[in-house]
């Protein structure tokens, strides 16, 4: 009876140890796969726009892909720049308000 209990407990411990090692390994590997995952998601999101431009115009798939990617990057860079301007503005207002408090 006691040996069976020890075997059962050791199986449970080994199972949780395996789960812990697997989670740790996946978290370490996740850092390497994130760029590919982001690229895949962007490609899947832009695919309908590429097909739409290809079907509505006489552009090839390559040129419609370049056009859609250029528009996408322009939008992303614009959002980043507007966010930076907003953050700098808010940070300077915050610092001025801190100086008025003292």
CORHUHU-V700382 format. One record per residue. OMEGA is omega in radians with two decimals (none if undefined). Layout:
BEGIN
OMEGA, OMEGA
END
This chain:
BEGIN
-3.11, 3.13, 3.10, 3.12, 3.12, 3.10, 3.13, 3.13, 3.13, 3.07, 3.13, 3.14, 3.11, 3.12, -3.13, 3.07, 3.08, 3.10, -3.14, 3.11, -3.14, 3.12, 3.12, 3.13, 3.12, 3.10, 3.11, 3.14, -3.11, 3.14, -3.13, -3.08, -3.09, 3.13, 3.12, 3.11, 3.11, 3.10, 3.11, -3.14, 3.12, 3.14, 3.13, 3.12, -3.11, -3.10, 3.12, 3.12, 3.12, 3.12, 3.14, 3.13, 3.13, -3.11, -3.08, -3.11, 3.10, -3.13, 3.04, 3.13, -3.14, -3.11, 3.08, 3.07, 3.12, 3.14, -3.13, 3.11, 3.11, 3.11, 3.13, -3.14, 3.09, 3.11, -3.14, 3.13, 3.10, 3.12, 3.14, -3.13, 3.11, 3.11, 3.13, 3.12, 3.13, -3.13, 3.12, 3.12, 3.13, 3.13, 3.11, 3.07, 3.12, 3.13, 3.08, 3.12, 3.06, 3.12, 3.12, -3.14, -3.11, none
END
